[in-house]
């Protein structure tokens, strides 16, 4: 044994410096989790194996240097090369397993094959340079040391893998590339150390120690960021092809040069070319498999998105596109059922959109449970649905009634019940989607919660409605609207005390359009506010003219609920009254009972604002079935207008007065309201109203709606020319005359409605006609 030289000791010291780097890799592996933990532990294990093999080989070489023989050196170099090669392979495996190096195991295999393609090219070019006739290293060519074969293979494989990771690793790539570069240095260290042992050259050992330490230190420094979030690279089909083209060009160039110089192929050349060819074939096979998989995924995604494009995401039913596709694919003998949920907007407004979505989902589930084979249910948007079924019109109507009953059942949502109805339209011939929609709209117009079958006349109705909407927009500018005035008389004298302004529309081509036709069009199209403002201003201007002529009458104007919900309506009424100097109590605004049923709280608030201007409020069509006694006590109204259906009620068996008229009159007087009976068309109906104690009447018996000048002429003929004569006392009525109701005073501020018999001393006094036309308030109109 001889004393080791300083260079040999420096080589050992260099190898020992690599031990902290290995220890750091081990601590990093224990600190991380998942893929980073596996990769770091593989790197630590590979570094430990390579370092241990290098230390053992170098130490053995130093201890046995006194009896070196060529056979002994080659055996030791082979053992060191195998040990460090195993460590290098483990390091390469850890590099490929790093987070961000590959998306999955298949991508890792592709990376290895790509690296093998580049490595085989480097190997072949290196073989050309090291063999005859090139032999650029000359006598230094390490042919006499076969132990370097495995390290040399790992060196070129490490270089190839480093190049591939530099191209295709996820971002940020620099950390993965640094680890791969460090592993490549370790492979070079194994190659250099094997050569040094073979040649007994301590300089090679020193270089090997420096390379090993540098490689492991570089890897340890780079793994600190290996577990950070990474950005996935593009799809496999977007990879560049330079990794295959450039190596092949390099091999072809090297082979051409080698053959041109008279070189021959040996086993190492064949090995490089074979590996290159096999790697390329394997890589292309995987590429084709990637293309097939990508194509399959693309088709599946296309089918999925196509299905999404034809499916409603909330209910899982078909959407409008899906229904149109089903309509195109359907044959003869099919019918379409259109469904619209009545009042669904209220659910969204009061309970929120989450509850509304739950209700819509339940509607979709109920439709799906009631489908037959081959039927298609669809949600067309919002709360509108459709069912495409096989069958004729009669079968479709039966199915529609069944669905109407199913959808009308209560919905259990959010711990409570929600009740909804549906309007249903059925079409079995023609353009199903268009015809079913028309039938559905007709069902909603006729009162909702019903089934309507399509009829050809609906097209004409729709076209006329569109024409009316367009023409009505210009009716005011073209002076096509006018007001007529229907008298309101005092009973029993039948003297006019007021009038109701009624809107009329005469079109030069359409002729006279009835209000029952164009008023709904105005409300639906949003023109009602503009038309209502014109009616209010025109009525007040006419009332001002009558007052200037000395006619003491009041005028009533119908009020649409949409006008009433305008926040500025009360101010608009006050401005019009002030502009024409009309006393507010001379204007009566009529609101229908139907408006009461929509939003009671909002209606009370709006009516109170309007009533604060001094105008009087009349509740029109009272008795049509909407108002309750509680609502009547709450509403700020002054006049009850009895619906004509109650006035025309058949006579009761107990008297000549219709019982409901008598009840309404008594109720109104008890609440301090004046009562007006409308729709009086016969003397018998007038007598019924008078006997019930009603003091105001309106109807065809007293006159239809007439132009302003006609009504004015009637007022002039009835105007007294001198002092009003005192009416002669009437003879006492017979004792068998029917009883009458009258508001009597019980004390200051106290009144009561009671029945007066013919024997009552006050009975005759009730026949006296009150001057209702001069009343200034609803309270005065209610006094007896």
Secondary structure, DSSP 8 states (H G I E B T S, - for coil): -----HHHHHHHHHHHHHHHHHHHHHHHHHH--HHHHHHHHHHHHHHHHHHHHHHHHHHHHHHTGGG--HHHHHHHHHHHHHHHHHHHHHHHHHHHTSBTTBSSHHHHHHHHHHHHHHHHHHHHHHHHHHSTTT-TTGGG--TT-TTHHHHHHHHHHHHHHHHHHHHHS-BS-HHHHHHHHHHHHHHHHHHHHHHHHHHT-HHHHHHHHHHHHHHHHHHHHHGGGTTS--B----GGG--SHHHHHHHHHHHHHHHHHHHTT----HHHHHHHHHHHHHHHHHHHHHHHHHHHHHHHHHHHHHHHHHHHTB-TTTSSB-HHHHHHHHHH--SSEEEEEEEEETHHHHHHHH-HHHHHHHHHHHHHHHHHT--TT-EEEEEETTEEEEEEES-HHHHHHHHHHHHHHHTS-EEETTEEE--EEEEEEE-SSSHHHHHHHHHHHHHHTTSSSEEE--THHHHHHHHHHHHHHHHTTTTTTT-EEEEEEEEEETTTTEEEEEEEEEEEEETTTEEE-HHHHHHHHHHHT-HHHHHHHHHHHHHHHHHHHHHTT---EEEEE--HHHHT-TTHHHHHHHHHHHHT--GGGEEEEEEHHHHTT-HHHHHHHHHHHHTTT-EEEEEEETSS---HHHHHHS--SEEEE-HHHHT----TT-SS-HHHHHHHHHHHHTT-EEEE----SHHHHHHHHHTT--EE-STTT---B-HHHHHHHHHHHS-SSS-----------TTS--EEEEEEEETTEEEEEEE-TTSTTTGGGGS---GGG--SHHHHT--
